[in-house]
Amino acid sequence: MANFLIKPTLGGPRLSLRAFTAADAPRMLEILSQPMVNLYTGALSHWPKAAERFVASTEERRRITDWYATRSQADGRLDWAVVLDAQVIGEVVLNQYDAAANSCNLRVLIADDATGQGSGYEALHLACAYAFGPLGLAALTLDAFDFNPRAQHVYHKLGFVDTGRIEGDLMLDGHPRASITMRLDAAVFHQKGPES
């Protein structure tokens, strides 16, 4: 059985994955207010304007702050802060562990102002290497909205293959949009080598 209580720091001086601390909450609240983060996580029902911000209520801020403060003690899941040049730019999460299949769901969230630099791919590669190495998982699954081709490209580059579609997973500007489900097996990831 996978041990999620170990929260290792992965990577190097430029980009790393590390356990969250309570001090990361203000930056994560800032990231969670950004328009494309909200769009690609399915929090919106409309395509946002570039300047739009989604500020959490006082109650939501308290809940989110408590959430990030407790991630380092969470059992059954791994939540990493993605740190680029000493600044938190997002998160990578392994959750929804399926003991029978020895698999997890993989999630990533990168700040709007940190996309397009390869940091998402690098962070995901580190997480996959840990999942299929020390953690000993057999597979990872995820899903991406059909209107997020950049994320799909990154997942495919890592070796994920499409396994299906969830039609009508989100209503966006009055139109149903699908999610594409994907899977990556440990053997495929190892076969691709250290950096694809």
Buried (B, 14 or more C-beta within 10 A) or exposed (E): EBEBEEBEEBBEEEBBBBBBEEEBBBBBBBBBBBBBBBBBEBEBEEEBEEEBEBEBEEEEBEEBBEBBBEBBEBEEBBBBBBBBEEEBBBBBBBBEBEEEEBBBBBBBBBBBEBBEEEBBBBBBBBBBBBBBEEBEBBBBBBBBBBBBEEBBEBBBEBBBEBEEEBEEBBEBEEEEBBBBBBBBBBEBBBEBEEEE
